[in-house]
Amino acid sequence: MKALFDTVSFDCSRKVTSAYSTSFSAAVRMLAPSIRQDIHNIYGFVRFADEIVDTFHEYDKQRLFDQFEKDLEHALADGISLNPILNSFQHTVRKYSIGRDLIDAFMHSMRLDLSKSVYETKEEYAQYIYGSADVVGLMCLTVFVKGNREKYEALKGAAVKLGSAFQKVNFLRDLKADFEGLNRTYFPGTDLHRLDEAAKMEIVREIEADFADAYDGIRLLPMEAKFGVYTAYVYYRRLLTKLKKTPSSELVAARVRVPNYEKFGLFAKSYIVYRFNFV
């Protein structure tokens, strides 16, 4: 029965979320039950694509990604895939009519990671972020508004800004891993061999502006989504604060984290703010 296979597929997507990101998994649990599974389905898809280009160094990543893309095409066309992650994803795409342009932009940015290591211009940088993060936020927004195009268009700009902010924080946090492990430099015009405070603060101010632009959109989200998204926003703002306080010389030597006890405190404060309608 297809329904049973779908259930198994959805279980796989939830397991991928919990295994790869405890913070994101916690934020998803704060969404309404009616939309949780579809966000798991989106996350599972983007995580698998990202894993191919980032971690499978002992395999032919180009061939694996080509096959993944072909399987994606079949899943979207046929309405089923024997890959449970793609089967889950196509279910959500069809349910909410997620735009194919968003999927294509994401796959394009992931493919860039197979061969491109330096982003020399702001245009290249912006295009990569749009495909790797902004469109993921837009896929999730489609779910949050349950396919309502009017609400989607009204919140689209803020969703893009939030996706950009999250991705840039990840870039700043993962400077060492990206540069030493993957030989990638995402920030244009930044010499990671000699990253100074001025260069770091320019990046921080850019992220703070993205967060400021995104906040009003969070306030207008449907109630089913607002708490989970606001919690993720608070967590990433806290992470940015820690990155801002960390000397630039240490950012290229170690990965800054928010400890679990602090995460729990942030989640509790987020709930209070949400519960009393302060956001």
N, C-alpha and C positions, 0 to 999 in steps of 0.2 A: 504494500500500500504506500502511495506517495506521501500521505499524511505522516506515516510512521517514519519514513526516510527524512522528511522535513524536520520532524522533531529531533531525530538524531543529529541532523545537520546543525540545527539551532544550538543543541548542547555543545557541539564542537566549537561554534563561534563564541559561546560564553566561556568555555575553557581557555580558548586563546586569549581572550581579554583578561581573565584572572591570572593566567600564567605570565603574560608579558608586561602587564602594567597594573600594579596594585592600586596606584593613585587613580587611574582612569576607571578601573573596575569599581572603586568606591564611589566615584562621581556618578557612574551609570546607575548604581543602586539607589541613588537619590532622585532619579527620574521616575515618572509615573510608570507602573507596570505595563500600561498599554503601549509604551514606546521603547521600553528597555531592550527588548529582543532585537528590534530593528537597528538600534545603535550598536549592539554586539555584532550584528551581521555586517555592518559597515566596517567596524574596527577589525574584524577578522580578515576581511578582504585586504584592507590597506596594510595590515601588519604582515600578511604573507608576502605581498609584493615587496615590501620594504626589507623583509628578511632575505629574500633572494638576492637583492642587490647589495646588501650590507654585510651579510654574515657567511654566506656559503662559499668561502674562498677556495675550498678544496675541490669544488665542482665547477663545471662550465656554466657560469652564471648567465651568460648570454643565451645559451640553449635553454636553460631552465626558465628564463623570463619569457623567451619566445613561446615556449610551450604553455606557460601560464596564461599568456595573452590569447593564444589560440583557444584554450579551454574557456577563458572568459567570454570570447566571442560566441562560442557554442552555447554556453550557459545562458547568455542574454537572448540569443536567437531561439533556443529550444525550450526555455523555461524550466530547465533541469540540468544538473551536472552531477557526475559521480564524485567530483571533488566536493565534499560537504561544505567547505567554506564558500566556494563559488555558488553552490546551490542555495545557501543562505542569502548570499548577497543578491543574486538575481531575484530572489523572492521579494526582498525589500525594494529593489529597483522597480520592479513591476507594480508593487503595491502602491508606491507613491509617485510613480512616473518620474523618477530621478533622471535628470537630463544626461544624455549621452555625452554632451560636451564636457561635463564635469568629470566623467569617467575617463574620457580620452585625455584630458589635461593632466589628470593624475598619473596615468600610465606613461605619458610623455616625460614628466619630471622623474619618475622612477627609472625610466630607460636612460635618462641623462646620467644617472649615478653609475651606470655601467662603464662610462667612458670619460665623462667630464669631471675634472677635479678642481678647477679654479673658475670662479665667477668674477670676471674682471670689470664688468659694468653694472650699474644699478638696474639697467633694463634686464639683463640676464638674471640677476639676483631676484628681481621682482617676479619674473616669469616663473622661475623655479619655485619660489614660495607659493605663488598662486596655485601651481599644479600639485605641489606636495602637501600643502596645508589648507589653503583657502577653500579649495573645492571640497575638501573633506568636511569642513565646517558647513559648506552649503548643502552637501548631501544630508548632513545631520539636521540642518535647518528645515529641509524639505520634510523630514520626519516630524520635527517638532511642531510644524504648522499643519501637519497631516495633509500635505499636498495642496494647501490653499495658496494659489498663486499670488493673490493680492497681498496676503500677509508675508509671503516669501519675498516679494519685491520690496516691501516696506522695511524688512529686516536684513536684506541681503548685504548692504554696505557694512553694517555693524558686524555681521558674521564673518565677513572677509577680514576685517580689522582684527577680530579676536583670533581667527586662525593664524594670521600673520604674527601676532604677538606671541602666541604659544610656540610657533615654529622658531622664531628668533630667540626666544628664551632657551629653547632646546639647543640651538646652535651655540649660544654663548656658554651654556652648561657643558656641552660636549666638545668644546674646542680641542681638548687633548685627544680624545678618541677619534674624532673626525680627521684631525691633522696627522697624527702619528699612526693610527690604525688603518685609515682609509685614504690618506693622502689627499684630503679634501679641504678646501678653503671656501666657505660660502660668502663671507663678508667681503665685498669688493673694496680694493684699496687698503686692505688691512694686512700688515706683515706680522704673522703670528710668531715669527722669531723674535720680534721686538715690539710686542703689544704693550702700549703704554696706557696710562690712565686717561689721557685725552681721547684716544681712539676707543677705549672701552666705554667711556661716558657718552660719546657720540652715539654708540649703539644702544646704550641704555635709554637715552632720551628718545630715540626713535621708537623703542618698544613702549615706553611710557605713553607716548602720543597715541600709539595704536590701542593701548588699553583704555585710554580716555575716550577715544572715539567709539569703542566697542560697548562701553558701559550702558549707554542709553538704550542700546538694542537689547541688552540682557534684561533691563527693566520692563521691556515690552513683550518679552517672550510669553507664550502660553504657560499657565500654571504647571502643567505636566512636565515642562522642561526647565523652568526658571531655577529651581533649587539646585539641580544637578549642574547646570551651566555656571551658575553663580559660584558654586563651591569650587569648580575647576578654575574659575577666574581668580578667586581668592588664593588658591594654592599657588598658581603661577605668579601672581603678584608678589607673594611671599618669597618665592624662589628668586624672582628678579631682585628683590630687596637684598637677599643674601649675596647674589652675584655682584650687585652694586657695591656692597661693603667689602667684597673680597679683592685684595690687590690684584692688579692685572697679571703680575708675574705668577701668581698662584693659580689663576684660571687656566693657564696653559700647562699646568703641572698636575692638577687634580680635578676631580668632578665634584662640584658643589651639590649637596643634597639637603632636603628638608627631612629631619629625622621623624620617625613614626609618631613619637609622643607629640611633636609639634603639629603634625598633620591632623591628629585627632582633635587637638585644640582648635585648629582652624575650621575643621568640619563642624564642631560644636558652635563656634561663633557664627559661622555661616547660617546654621539652622536658626539661631536666635534672630539674626537679621531678617532672614526670610519669613520666619513664623510671625514676626510682628510687622511684616509688610514694610520694612525699611528699604527694600530693593524692588 
